[in-house]
């Protein structure tokens, strides 16, 4: 399968690249010049550009079968990166004949069916106080994706940790644990390309 990936230079995105290549996929990765990919491979193509640029997104997805996004808040990054990326993906994917989109965001982004515990509500309140722009960017990104006609899956995660891929549990916020490894997230996202269990759903996952 030919895949397009946003956020491939991040710590979760790197796992996605490695797993996709191990499974025989061809991967096009959007990367800014100052953030090179962590290795080279014959089926790995870096596409220089910015997720906030519509032309870069359109170029990235050309000839691809599905798109995965591991974009997230980053130090010194603009506050609207995820929002603009969602807007551009909404426009570019139908033109490119692509329906499948799997995107990543935090468990602080709410979704119908959530049953947050007091701890979940406290964490979201803290996020709203300490990282309001990042939370708003992630929330708007998710809302735009949910409004699209694409076959989307929004994967919502609690605190990300290092370590190997392990079995995950899925469900609404309020039923999952507080941690998940980045390798587990990457494996879950890649599995959704073939399983399609959560099309037009926004599962929260944890180990």
Protein Blocks (a to p, Z undefined) as FASTA:
>chain_A
ZZddehklmmklmmmmmmmmmnopacdddddfklccfbdcfkbccdeddfklmklmmmmm
gopabdcdfbdcdehiafklmmmmmmmmmmmmmmnopabdcddddfklccehiacdfklm
mmmmmmmmmmmmlmmmmmmmmmmmmmpmbdcdddddddddeddddddddddehiacfbdc
fklmmmmmmmmmmnommgoiacdddZZ
